Structures are given as C-alpha cells and as structure tokens.
Amino acid sequence: MGRDLRSAVRLRIVFFAVLVALLAATAPALAADGKGWYGELDDKVITNFGFGVILFFPILVTVLSIVQGRLESRKERARAEIEKATRPD
C-alpha cells in the first residue's frame, strides 16, 4: 500500500513539474515583438493587476475560512448524533 502511495505522489510531482515547465515556456512562444497575448503593458495595467492580486488573497482566505467553519459545524453535529445514538439510555 505504501509503495503505491509513494509512486502516486511521485507521479503527481512529475506531472506538476512538467506542467510548470510548459507554462514557463509558453510566455516567450506567445510574445511577438515584445507584446504578449494581453497586448502592450503599461503602468496602469500592472498596477491594476497588482490590486487584483492584493484583493484576491483576502477574499480567498475569507471564503476558505467560511467553508472550514461550515465543515467543522457539520462534523460536530455528526459527532453529536453518533454519540447520542450510541449512548445507552
């Protein structure tokens, strides 16, 4: 069982390494005359992208915290129901 798990983990690592290498190679391939697929970049585009990154992470943390809170309450309700069902009355 452990051997299969290690080979699966190794396969995932290799897959993601190849994916990152391919994605890194696409940037020069898509650029023509210094323009990428978005077009010419200026300070406004870079600033707006930076603001988007700044907004993305707090929103991600908030959404994931809400999801975790709901999953925790669901787990506690399930534990309470199991404990209630197994308790001798």
N, C-alpha and C positions, 0 to 999 in steps of 0.2 A: 504493500500500500504506500509506504513512504517513497519508494523508488518512482512510482507513477506520479506522485505529487511533485517530486523534485524535477522530473522531466517536463511536467506541465508548466511549472514555474519557469524553468529554463526556456521552454518554447515561447512563453509569453515575453520574456526578456528579449529574446532574439527578435521576435515579431515587432516589438515596440522600438528596438534599436534600428531595425531596417526601416520602419515607418518614419522615424525621426530623420534618418539619413536621406530618405527620398524627399521628405518635405523640405529639408535644408537644400537639396539640390534643385528644387523647383523654382526657387526665387531667382537665381541667375538665368534659368531657362526661360522664364516668363518675362524678363526685363528686356526691353528693346530701346536702345538709345537713352538708357537711364530712367525709363518710365516702366513701372510695374503694371500689374493688372488694374490697379486703382487709378493710375494716371500720375501726373506730376504732383509731388508732395510739397507743401509749403508749411509755414509755421502754424497756420490756423488748423490744418488737417492734423498735424502732430499733436497740437495742444488739445484738440477735441478728442483724439484717440486716448491721450493721457487721462483726460477727465472721465472717459468711459471706463478705463481700467480702474481708476480710483473709485468709481461708483459700483463697479461690478463686484469687488470683493466684499464690501459691507453687505450688499444685497445677498450675495451667496451665503455669507455667514448667518445672516438673519433667517433666510429660508431654510438652511440646513438645521439651525437651532430649533425652528418651529417643527420641522419634521422629526427631529430627535425627541422633542418634548412629547409629541403625539405618540410616537412609538413607545416611549417609556411609560406613559399613562396606560396605553393598551396592554403592555407587558404586566404592569401592576394589577390591572383589572383581571387579566387571565390568571395571574398567580393567586389573587384573592378568591376567584371562582374555584380554582383547583383545591385550594386549602379548605374552602367551605364544603366542597363535595367530599373530600377525604376525611374531614373531621368527624369523629364519632359523636353522635348526639344521644 
